[in-house]
Amino acid sequence: MKNIRFVFTLIMAISLLVGCNNVSDDAPTHKIYFDGGEYLTIDTTECREQTDLLAKISVKNEYLGNYEVPQNKAYYEVTRNSETLKNFEIIEDDSFNSIYLKIPKEEITSDIAIKTEGYCHYLTFTGVEDDEAIIKYSFKNWPDSNPISAPTPIIKYTKSLDNPKWKVWELSTTISLKQNESIYIKNDINTFSSESNYYHFETNDRYQPQVAASGNVMSLVNFSALSDCCFTSLFYNCGSLISAPILPATTLTNECYRLMFSKCVLLKSAPILPATTLAKNCYLQMFQLCSALVNAPQLPATTLAYSCYGDMFDRCISLISAPQLPATTLMDFCYCGMFNLCINLKINNEYHGVRFFKCPTGDLPEACVVGMFFETGGSYQGNDPVPGETYCYE
């Protein structure tokens, strides 16, 4: 993300291409309400229902340079009289520090509410129970790897973003968090883990006080682009972790999210995964053994990569939904073991329920769907999809 240093004018522009002022004075007007947390802003205003709404959402001045406005529709909730609106556009501005949200005039028949989680600009851990939660920052070499020289992350944390006092988080140091107490984390350089070693966080097991993760994981790479393996095993075996941070990257790298939440047995919901450019093993085993995970995130990419979804939901025994799989270009091992032993995912090939996958015909890449449905629930008892068949879950 560009490190923008000049001050943005924070406005909310509501207009047709020529502006609201050309509409008659007796046209109905409606208010626009915005909830973007403490980091984002738009000007509250009114507009007549005959005009399109172009709402400029910007980062507050004090957070410029460390914060991105979400660029993907998946992060926005737009409602009218409690009815969710899907018919809107995200128009990117000249930086990640602002966007325009465009709502068609036919949708503006009453007050509009715009809400986004936003990107808290630091990865955040929060204690959620009466007893103190434990989290540790650790390091390991990959087994049988040849360690290479790589920059060492400079991980710092603070317990307040109001006049923060940053402290270096030394390796193997444990931090305790009381209920509702948070720490915010950043990295002063642009790299994290590498192909020969990985840095990660550890929590206690599932029976100990729980900890919630939130915020933007990109603070661990100083808000730069992802590198190969950078978040591999980031929360591996964090048994008391109950929530995930935002993963906003749309372009992934080799093994970047591999094993990221593996064995996070209390994680009930997955983060939004907006990436459309994938890479080798990028999601491999990402949610493996997340036994509490109920719903799978959407996977919008249409061009896949080698083993990109391999074992992604392996042994997620509580999973009851599958993502739409719209890919038209497959690769070797891309779906291999994707839903292995998801025993509560009720799959059929009889057009019952939600359609999520049509197996391509012709010569498929090597092992691309092998074991994709191994021991899932439902009437379909095959381990592998059959070319040309459509699969549903119910």
N, C-alpha and C positions, 0 to 999 in steps of 0.2 A: 504494500500500500504506500502510495506517495506520502511523504511527510510534509503535509501542507502547513505552512507557517503563517500565511496571511489570513486575515479575518474574513469569514463569510458573512454576507448579509443574510440574516435569517428571516425569510418571508414565506408567506403562503400565497401563491398566485392562483387566483381562480378566474378562469376566463374561457371564452371561445378563442379562436385564433386572434380575434380582434379585441377581446376583453369584455368584462362584465358590464362596463359602463354603457354599452350600446343596447342594453335590454331595457324594456319599458319599466318605469318605476313601480307599476302595479303588479309586476310578476312576483309570484310567491318566493319567499326566501327561507333558507334553512340554515341551521348552525352546524358547524363541523367540530367534533370533539376528538381530541388526540391523546393517546396514552402511550408514551414511548419511554417511560422510566425517566431517570434523572439525567440521561446522557443526550437525548434527542429532543428536538423542538420543531414546531411549526407555529405560525401565528394563527390564533383563533380568529375566525372571521365568519362572514355570511356570504351566501351567493344565491342567485336566482336559479330556479330549477330548469330554466331553458338553456343553461350553459353547462358545458363540460367542466369538471373539477380537475384542476392541475395543482396538486398540493406539493409544495417543496418541503421535504423533510430533511433537516440538517443537524449536524453535530453542534452542540453548544460550544461556544468559543474556548472554554477552559479545557475541553477534551480533544480539540483538533490535534491531529498528528498521532493519536493513540487509539483511534476509534473509527470504525466503519459503519456507515448506514447499510443495512441489509439490501442487497441488490436483487433478491429473489422473492417472487410472490409468496413462496411458502412461509415466509416469516411474518406476513401481514394478515391481520384479521379486519375485514371491512364489513360493517353491519349497518342495517337500516331497520329501525323498529325491531331489533333483535334478530332480524333475518340476515343471514350471511350472504354477502355479495361476492361472486366469483368473477364477474365481468368488469375487471379493471386491469390496467397496465402499469408496469414499472418502466419508467423512462430514465435511463441513466444520465446523470449529469457528467461534468468533466472530471470528476474524481469520485473516490469512494466516500467522500464526506457529505454528499447530499444526493438525493434522487427526487424525481417527480413521480407522484402517484396520480394516475389519470383515471377518473371515474366517468363513464358516459352520462350524458345529460338525462337519458331516459331512466337511469337508476336513482337520480336525485329528486325523489318525490317527498322526502321528509328528512329530518336530521340524520347526519352521517357520523358514525363513530369509526375512527381509524386507530388500530392498536398494533403494536409490534413489541416483541421481546427486546428487540434491538441487540446490539452486540456490546454487552458489557466489555470494556476494552481490556480486561484482565481475566485470566482463568481464576476462578474463585472456589474455595472450599469453605463449607459452612457446617457447624455442628447442629444437630437437629434434636438431640435428646438431653434429658437432665444430666446424665453422666457425660464426662468429657470424651469426645471422639479423638482418635489418634490418626495422624497421617505422617508419613516419612518420605523423604526424597532420596532415591537410591540409584545405584549404577551397577550394571553387569556387562561382562563381555559375552558375546555370542559364543556358544560352545563350538570348539574346533575352529574358531576364526583366528585370523592373523591380525592382531590389533594394528591399526594404522593411526598415523598422526592426524588428529582432527581437533578443531577448536573446542574447548571446554565451555559448556554453557555457564553463564553467570546468572544463576537463578536468585532472584530477590523476592521478598514478600513484605507486605505491610498489612496492618490490621485496620487501617482507615484510609479512605481516599480523600478525606478532608485534611489538608496539610500532611500528606503521607510521609512517614519515616521508614525508608526502605532499608531492610536488613538482608545480608547475604544468607541464603539458605544452604548451609554446608551439607555435603553428602552424608547420608546415614543419620542425619539429625531428625529427631521426632518433634512434631508440634502438636500440642493438645488444644482442642477447640471446645469451649463451653457451648451450651445451647444458644443458637442464634448468633454466635460469634463467627466472624469470617476472616479469612486471609485472602489477599489478592496477590497474584504472582506474575512476574514478568522475567524476561530474559534480555540481557543487554547486548547479545549478539544474535546473528540471524540463523544459527544452526542449533539443532538439538541432538538427537541420536544419529548414528551413522550405520554403515553396513557391518561394522565389526563390534560395536558396543551400543548399549541402549541405556538411556536414563529413564526413570519411571517413578511412579508414586506407589506407596504401599499403605494399606489400611489394615485394621484388625479384621478378624473373621466375622461372619454374618451374625454371630451371637453377641457381638460387642456393640457399643454405641455407634449409631449410624452417622455417616457424613454425606453431604450433598455437594456435587460439583455443578458449577454453572459458569456463566461468562463465556469468553471467547478463547478457545484453545490456541489461537494464533499468537497470543502473547508469548507463547513458549518459543516462537521463532522470530520474535521482535517484529511481528506483523509483516514478515517477508513471505515469499513464495515457499511452498513445501519443497523439501529435499527428500531423496530416497531414504526410506526407513525412519523418517524423523519422529513419528509417533507410534512406532511399533511397540506393542506391549505396554503402552503408557499407563494403563490402569489394570494390568494383568493381575488376577487373583485378589482384587480389592473387594473382599467379601462384604464389607459394610457400606460400600458405595451404593447410593440409591438413585442418583440422577447423573446426567451427562452434561457436559458443556456444549456450546454451539460449535459445529464443525463447518465453517462457512466456505471452505475452498471449493471451487468449481472445477479446478484442474488438479488431478491427483498425480502422485509419483509412485515409483515401485515400492511396494510393501509399506506405504505410509501409514495405513490404519490396521495393518496385520495384528491380530491378537489384541487389539486395543482394549476391549472390554471382556476378554475371555475370562471366565470364572467369576465374573461380577454377578453373583447369584441373587442379589436383591434388586438388580436393575430391572424395573418393570416397563420402562418406555425407552425407545431408542431416539437419538437425536435426529433431526432432519438431515438428510444427505443430499444436497443439491448438485453434487458433482455430475458433469456431463462428459468430461474427458477423463478416462480411466487409464490405469497403468498396471503392469504386471503385479499380481498378488495384492492389489491395493486394499481389498476388503477381506482377504483370506483370513478365515477363522475369527473375524472381528467380534462376533457375539457368541462364540463357542461356549457352551455350558452356562449361558445366561438363563438359568432355569426358571426365573420369574418373568422373563420377557414375554409379553402377551401379543403385541402387534408389531409387525415389521415396518420399517420406514420405506417410503417410496424410493425407487431407483430409476431416475429419469434417463440415464444414458442409453443411447441407441447403438453405439459402437463399443464393443467390449474389448477386454484385454486378456492376456494369458492368465488363467486361474483367478480372475478378478473377484468372483463371488464364491470361490471354492470354500466349502465348509463354513460359509458365512454364518449360518444359524444352526450349526451342528449341535445336536442335543439340547436345543431350546424347547424343553418339554412342555412349556405352558403356551407356546406360540399357537395362535388360532387364526392368524391372517397372514397372507403372503403379499408382497408388493407386485404391482403390475410390472411385467418384464417386456418392455417394448422393443428390445434390441433387434435390429435387423442384420447386424454384422457380429457374428460370434467368433470366438477364438478357442484354441485348445484349452480344455479343462475349465472353461469359464463358469459353468454351473455345477461342476463336479461336487457331489455331496452337499449341495447348498442347504437342503432341508433334512439332512440325515438325522433320523431318530427324533423328528419333531412329531411325537406320537399324538398330539392333540390337534394337529393341522389336518383337517378332514378334506382330503383331496378326492375328486372324482373326475371322470372323463365323460360324464353324462349330461353336461350343461346344467347342473344344479348349482345355485349359489353365484359366487363372484368369479368371473373368468379372469385369469391372471397370466396364462402362458399358453401360447400355441407353439408346439415344437416344429421347427422348420423341416422342410422336406429336402431331399437330395443328399449329397455327400456332406455330412457334418464334420466339423473339426474334431481332432482326436479327443476322445473321452469328454467332450464338452458337456454332456448331460448324464454321464455315468453316476449312478447312485444319488441322483438329484432328489428322488422321493423315497429313499431307503427307509422302510419301516415308519412311514407317516400313517396317519389315521385315514378314515374314509373308505369308500368302496373301491378305489383304485389300489390294487395290490402290487403293481409293478414297481421295481426299484428305479427303472429308467423311463423317461417319457418316450412315447412312440412318435416318430416323424409324422407330421400332419395332424396329430390329435391336439385337441384343445382341453385345457385343464382348469378346473374351478376348485374353490374351497367353499365350504358352507359351515 
